[in-house]
Amino acid sequence: MRTQQVLGEGEWVDRYSKPGGGSKKSYEKAYVNPDPFKLPPRLELLVRAGKIKRILDAGAGSCSLEGELRRKGYSVHNFLAFGAYDCSMLRICAERGSISFQHNWLIPLPVCAACKFDLIYQFAGVHHMPTVDEHGKFISKMLALLECNGVLFVNDRTGRKVWSVLFRQVLDLKREQKLARYVESKDGYFEISRTC
């Protein structure tokens, strides 16, 4: 199984180019609008305050966070794990200059070994992880990529009642181990800070 995939121009499959394949117009709007989903207010405050310099956009979403932040001059690495069934999204991200696609959260991220990030943003991906073990590996991996006091934002409302229980179990353990602290907002996102 390939653990990393970089697609050439001839390999793209755009599901919207097929009859009945979806609403291409509404999907393209997501790329024109830099923020098709509401960003957590705290995330917006951190970015506007200039405290965030290196960002990892950890998929799935629509790459819109990455696009907006690049326009503002931030250094962004983009990692996509889910939503990649639609290669038009991957193509747009690739055109923006940073694309790294993997099939699975549990495969090592193809990010430079020395890279540490101030912010990792994950939109609509964690509901794909069915077990506490997978949540644990995901959080450990993300914390390892964060600078001290770096922040992981997880924003995923799909199947929230199921995955958030598992997620909290792992986060409570990380907090007990003094590896992280977290806040769960009433708006439905987790803000996880790496402690050092």
Summary of the structure (lengths in Angstrom):
residues: 196
radius of gyration: 16.4
end to end distance: 35.8
largest distance: 52.6
contacts: 579
relative contact order: 0.15
helix: 38%
strand: 21%
